[in-house]
Amino acid sequence: MKAIRARASRPERVDYWRLAQLRYYIRRFLRTREIAAQQAGVAPQQYLLLLQLKGLRGIPATISTLAERLQLRHHSTVGLVDRLVQRGMVARTRDPRDRRGVVVELRPTGEKVLDRLARYSLQELRTEGPALLAVLRRLIGRAGSPRSPTRKLAKARR
């Protein structure tokens, strides 16, 4: 049992090449999305906000919820919403459950832009996604492989 614990506490070897590849594929995908958003006439963060609005499905899109989903500060999210309201892509409405609260809703203009960008994203994922998945599987697969110290430890506890 001591030998298993000693092996489990040894630091795992880091595959820097695969980590770098993963980061490269993710960044390349994100950069392509940023360029596509700009060409569609919206800032990359605005596209992400539109996407979150559409994807929330039934969850009230409050500024706090959007800020969390975008990993932005509250005031930055307010600025994004303000700019999209000015362009007619989103609207603010009173939260029916709490009249003090505000909910952000997607408007048809924003939905059109979002739909075009989302379809392009899916096409790109179909072509670029396999390389990203392959690297991710190799990185994750190492942790779940039969030789993994954590798997051996789990078997020893049974």
Phi and psi in degrees as GROMACS dihedral restraints (atoms count N, CA, C in turn):
[ dihedral_restraints ]
;  ai    aj    ak    al  type     phi  dphi    fc
    3     4     5     6     1   -62.5    20    10
    4     5     6     7     1   -37.7    20    10
    6     7     8     9     1   -63.6    20    10
    7     8     9    10     1   -39.3    20    10
    9    10    11    12     1   -65.3    20    10
   10    11    12    13     1   -44.7    20    10
   12    13    14    15     1   -63.1    20    10
   13    14    15    16     1   -39.9    20    10
   15    16    17    18     1   -62.6    20    10
   16    17    18    19     1   -43.8    20    10
   18    19    20    21     1   -67.4    20    10
   19    20    21    22     1   -38.1    20    10
   21    22    23    24     1   -67.4    20    10
   22    23    24    25     1   -29.8    20    10
   24    25    26    27     1   -85.0    20    10
   25    26    27    28     1   -12.9    20    10
   27    28    29    30     1   -66.3    20    10
   28    29    30    31     1   140.1    20    10
   30    31    32    33     1   -65.5    20    10
   31    32    33    34     1   139.8    20    10
   33    34    35    36     1   -71.2    20    10
   34    35    36    37     1   142.7    20    10
   36    37    38    39     1   -67.3    20    10
   37    38    39    40     1   133.8    20    10
   39    40    41    42     1   -93.8    20    10
   40    41    42    43     1   127.9    20    10
   42    43    44    45     1   -93.2    20    10
   43    44    45    46     1    86.1    20    10
   45    46    47    48     1   -63.2    20    10
   46    47    48    49     1   -35.3    20    10
   48    49    50    51     1   -61.9    20    10
   49    50    51    52     1   -47.4    20    10
   51    52    53    54     1   -68.1    20    10
   52    53    54    55     1   -37.9    20    10
   54    55    56    57     1   -61.5    20    10
   55    56    57    58     1   -42.5    20    10
   57    58    59    60     1   -65.2    20    10
   58    59    60    61     1   -39.8    20    10
   60    61    62    63     1   -62.9    20    10
   61    62    63    64     1   -45.1    20    10
   63    64    65    66     1   -58.4    20    10
   64    65    66    67     1   -48.7    20    10
   66    67    68    69     1   -62.3    20    10
   67    68    69    70     1   -38.4    20    10
   69    70    71    72     1   -63.2    20    10
   70    71    72    73     1   -47.9    20    10
   72    73    74    75     1   -64.3    20    10
   73    74    75    76     1   -41.2    20    10
   75    76    77    78     1   -63.1    20    10
   76    77    78    79     1   -47.4    20    10
   78    79    80    81     1   -64.7    20    10
   79    80    81    82     1   -39.1    20    10
   81    82    83    84     1   -63.6    20    10
   82    83    84    85     1   -42.7    20    10
   84    85    86    87     1   -62.2    20    10
   85    86    87    88     1   -47.5    20    10
   87    88    89    90     1   -62.6    20    10
   88    89    90    91     1   -40.6    20    10
   90    91    92    93     1   -64.4    20    10
   91    92    93    94     1   -40.4    20    10
   93    94    95    96     1   -62.8    20    10
   94    95    96    97     1   -39.2    20    10
   96    97    98    99     1   -66.0    20    10
   97    98    99   100     1   -38.7    20    10
   99   100   101   102     1   -62.4    20    10
  100   101   102   103     1   -44.8    20    10
  102   103   104   105     1   -63.7    20    10
  103   104   105   106     1   -43.7    20    10
  105   106   107   108     1   -61.5    20    10
  106   107   108   109     1   -41.7    20    10
  108   109   110   111     1   -62.1    20    10
  109   110   111   112     1   -45.9    20    10
  111   112   113   114     1   -61.4    20    10
  112   113   114   115     1   -40.4    20    10
  114   115   116   117     1   -66.7    20    10
  115   116   117   118     1   -27.4    20    10
  117   118   119   120     1   -83.0    20    10
  118   119   120   121     1    -3.8    20    10
  120   121   122   123     1    93.1    20    10
  121   122   123   124     1    14.2    20    10
  123   124   125   126     1  -126.2    20    10
  124   125   126   127     1   154.4    20    10
  126   127   128   129     1   -72.5    20    10
  127   128   129   130     1   150.8    20    10
  129   130   131   132     1   -53.3    20    10
  130   131   132   133     1   -41.6    20    10
  132   133   134   135     1   -66.5    20    10
  133   134   135   136     1   -32.3    20    10
  135   136   137   138     1   -67.0    20    10
  136   137   138   139     1   -40.6    20    10
  138   139   140   141     1   -59.9    20    10
  139   140   141   142     1   -44.6    20    10
  141   142   143   144     1   -62.4    20    10
  142   143   144   145     1   -37.6    20    10
  144   145   146   147     1   -65.9    20    10
  145   146   147   148     1   -44.0    20    10
  147   148   149   150     1   -59.3    20    10
  148   149   150   151     1   -43.2    20    10
  150   151   152   153     1   -62.0    20    10
  151   152   153   154     1   -44.2    20    10
  153   154   155   156     1   -64.4    20    10
  154   155   156   157     1   -40.1    20    10
  156   157   158   159     1   -57.5    20    10
  157   158   159   160     1   -47.9    20    10
  159   160   161   162     1   -68.7    20    10
  160   161   162   163     1   -35.4    20    10
  162   163   164   165     1   -81.3    20    10
  163   164   165   166     1   -12.8    20    10
  165   166   167   168     1   -69.7    20    10
  166   167   168   169     1   -27.6    20    10
  168   169   170   171     1    39.7    20    10
  169   170   171   172     1    85.5    20    10
  171   172   173   174     1    88.8    20    10
  172   173   174   175     1   -14.6    20    10
  174   175   176   177     1   -89.3    20    10
  175   176   177   178     1   126.2    20    10
  177   178   179   180     1   -58.2    20    10
  178   179   180   181     1   128.8    20    10
  180   181   182   183     1   -87.1    20    10
  181   182   183   184     1    74.2    20    10
  183   184   185   186     1   -79.3    20    10
  184   185   186   187     1   165.8    20    10
  186   187   188   189     1   -60.0    20    10
  187   188   189   190     1   -40.8    20    10
  189   190   191   192     1   -62.4    20    10
  190   191   192   193     1   -43.1    20    10
  192   193   194   195     1   -63.2    20    10
  193   194   195   196     1   -45.5    20    10
  195   196   197   198     1   -64.5    20    10
  196   197   198   199     1   -40.8    20    10
  198   199   200   201     1   -59.8    20    10
  199   200   201   202     1   -42.5    20    10
  201   202   203   204     1   -65.2    20    10
  202   203   204   205     1   -46.1    20    10
  204   205   206   207     1   -63.6    20    10
  205   206   207   208     1   -33.7    20    10
  207   208   209   210     1   -91.3    20    10
  208   209   210   211     1    -8.8    20    10
  210   211   212   213     1    58.0    20    10
  211   212   213   214     1    47.7    20    10
  213   214   215   216     1  -122.1    20    10
  214   215   216   217     1   165.3    20    10
  216   217   218   219     1   -76.9    20    10
  217   218   219   220     1   156.0    20    10
  219   220   221   222     1   -53.3    20    10
  220   221   222   223     1   -50.0    20    10
  222   223   224   225     1   -66.8    20    10
  223   224   225   226     1   -29.9    20    10
  225   226   227   228     1   -68.4    20    10
  226   227   228   229     1   -39.1    20    10
  228   229   230   231     1   -66.8    20    10
  229   230   231   232     1   -39.8    20    10
  231   232   233   234     1   -58.7    20    10
  232   233   234   235     1   -43.3    20    10
  234   235   236   237     1   -62.2    20    10
  235   236   237   238     1   -42.1    20    10
  237   238   239   240     1   -61.7    20    10
  238   239   240   241     1   -45.5    20    10
  240   241   242   243     1   -63.2    20    10
  241   242   243   244     1   -44.6    20    10
  243   244   245   246     1   -54.4    20    10
  244   245   246   247     1   -46.7    20    10
  246   247   248   249     1   -66.8    20    10
  247   248   249   250     1   -36.7    20    10
  249   250   251   252     1   -72.8    20    10
  250   251   252   253     1   -32.3    20    10
  252   253   254   255     1   -63.8    20    10
  253   254   255   256     1   -44.7    20    10
  255   256   257   258     1   -59.3    20    10
  256   257   258   259     1   -31.5    20    10
  258   259   260   261     1   -89.9    20    10
  259   260   261   262     1    -0.6    20    10
  261   262   263   264     1    75.5    20    10
  262   263   264   265     1    18.6    20    10
  264   265   266   267     1   -90.6    20    10
  265   266   267   268     1   -25.7    20    10
  267   268   269   270     1  -137.8    20    10
  268   269   270   271     1   164.1    20    10
  270   271   272   273     1  -135.0    20    10
  271   272   273   274     1   150.1    20    10
  273   274   275   276     1   -98.2    20    10
  274   275   276   277     1   135.7    20    10
  276   277   278   279     1  -134.2    20    10
  277   278   279   280     1   161.0    20    10
  279   280   281   282     1   -73.1    20    10
  280   281   282   283     1   139.4    20    10
  282   283   284   285     1   -69.2    20    10
  283   284   285   286     1   120.0    20    10
  285   286   287   288     1   -63.0    20    10
  286   287   288   289     1   -24.6    20    10
  288   289   290   291     1   -84.8    20    10
  289   290   291   292     1   -24.6    20    10
  291   292   293   294     1  -144.4    20    10
  292   293   294   295     1    99.5    20    10
  294   295   296   297     1   -60.0    20    10
  295   296   297   298     1   -16.5    20    10
  297   298   299   300     1   -79.0    20    10
  298   299   300   301     1   -23.4    20    10
  300   301   302   303     1   -86.0    20    10
  301   302   303   304     1   161.2    20    10
  303   304   305   306     1  -122.5    20    10
  304   305   306   307     1   137.5    20    10
  306   307   308   309     1  -116.9    20    10
  307   308   309   310     1   141.0    20    10
  309   310   311   312     1  -100.5    20    10
  310   311   312   313     1   133.5    20    10
  312   313   314   315     1  -124.4    20    10
  313   314   315   316     1   145.8    20    10
  315   316   317   318     1   -77.2    20    10
  316   317   318   319     1   134.4    20    10
  318   319   320   321     1  -102.8    20    10
  319   320   321   322     1   163.6    20    10
  321   322   323   324     1   -54.9    20    10
  322   323   324   325     1   -38.2    20    10
  324   325   326   327     1   -62.1    20    10
  325   326   327   328     1   -44.6    20    10
  327   328   329   330     1   -67.6    20    10
  328   329   330   331     1   -36.5    20    10
  330   331   332   333     1   -64.6    20    10
  331   332   333   334     1   -38.1    20    10
  333   334   335   336     1   -62.7    20    10
  334   335   336   337     1   -47.7    20    10
  336   337   338   339     1   -62.3    20    10
  337   338   339   340     1   -46.2    20    10
  339   340   341   342     1   -59.8    20    10
  340   341   342   343     1   -45.5    20    10
  342   343   344   345     1   -59.6    20    10
  343   344   345   346     1   -45.4    20    10
  345   346   347   348     1   -62.2    20    10
  346   347   348   349     1   -45.1    20    10
  348   349   350   351     1   -68.7    20    10
  349   350   351   352     1   -38.4    20    10
  351   352   353   354     1   -66.6    20    10
  352   353   354   355     1   -40.7    20    10
  354   355   356   357     1   -63.4    20    10
  355   356   357   358     1   -40.2    20    10
  357   358   359   360     1   -65.3    20    10
  358   359   360   361     1   -39.1    20    10
  360   361   362   363     1   -61.0    20    10
  361   362   363   364     1   -43.2    20    10
  363   364   365   366     1   -64.3    20    10
  364   365   366   367     1   -41.6    20    10
  366   367   368   369     1   -60.3    20    10
  367   368   369   370     1   -44.9    20    10
  369   370   371   372     1   -64.8    20    10
  370   371   372   373     1   -40.4    20    10
  372   373   374   375     1   -62.8    20    10
  373   374   375   376     1   -35.0    20    10
  375   376   377   378     1   -65.5    20    10
  376   377   378   379     1   -31.8    20    10
  378   379   380   381     1   -91.1    20    10
  379   380   381   382     1   -40.5    20    10
  381   382   383   384     1   -92.8    20    10
  382   383   384   385     1   -22.8    20    10
  384   385   386   387     1   -58.3    20    10
  385   386   387   388     1   -41.1    20    10
  387   388   389   390     1   -57.4    20    10
  388   389   390   391     1   -38.6    20    10
  390   391   392   393     1   -66.5    20    10
  391   392   393   394     1   -41.3    20    10
  393   394   395   396     1   -63.0    20    10
  394   395   396   397     1   -45.8    20    10
  396   397   398   399     1   -62.4    20    10
  397   398   399   400     1   -40.3    20    10
  399   400   401   402     1   -61.3    20    10
  400   401   402   403     1   -45.6    20    10
  402   403   404   405     1   -66.2    20    10
  403   404   405   406     1   -42.9    20    10
  405   406   407   408     1   -63.0    20    10
  406   407   408   409     1   -43.4    20    10
  408   409   410   411     1   -62.2    20    10
  409   410   411   412     1   -39.1    20    10
  411   412   413   414     1   -65.0    20    10
  412   413   414   415     1   -40.4    20    10
  414   415   416   417     1   -68.4    20    10
  415   416   417   418     1   -47.4    20    10
  417   418   419   420     1   -72.8    20    10
  418   419   420   421     1   -38.7    20    10
  420   421   422   423     1   -58.2    20    10
  421   422   423   424     1   -32.2    20    10
  423   424   425   426     1   -62.7    20    10
  424   425   426   427     1   -39.1    20    10
  426   427   428   429     1   -72.0    20    10
  427   428   429   430     1   -28.2    20    10
  429   430   431   432     1  -102.6    20    10
  430   431   432   433     1     8.9    20    10
  432   433   434   435     1   -74.1    20    10
  433   434   435   436     1   158.7    20    10
  435   436   437   438     1   -59.3    20    10
  436   437   438   439     1   -23.5    20    10
  438   439   440   441     1   -85.5    20    10
  439   440   441   442     1    -5.2    20    10
  441   442   443   444     1   -62.8    20    10
  442   443   444   445     1   134.1    20    10
  444   445   446   447     1   -59.1    20    10
  445   446   447   448     1   -34.8    20    10
  447   448   449   450     1   -69.7    20    10
  448   449   450   451     1   -35.0    20    10
  450   451   452   453     1   -69.2    20    10
  451   452   453   454     1   -40.8    20    10
  453   454   455   456     1   -64.0    20    10
  454   455   456   457     1   -40.2    20    10
  456   457   458   459     1   -63.7    20    10
  457   458   459   460     1   -41.1    20    10
  459   460   461   462     1   -62.6    20    10
  460   461   462   463     1   -42.1    20    10
  462   463   464   465     1   -65.3    20    10
  463   464   465   466     1   -38.2    20    10
  465   466   467   468     1   -66.7    20    10
  466   467   468   469     1   -29.0    20    10
  468   469   470   471     1   -77.1    20    10
  469   470   471   472     1   -18.6    20    10
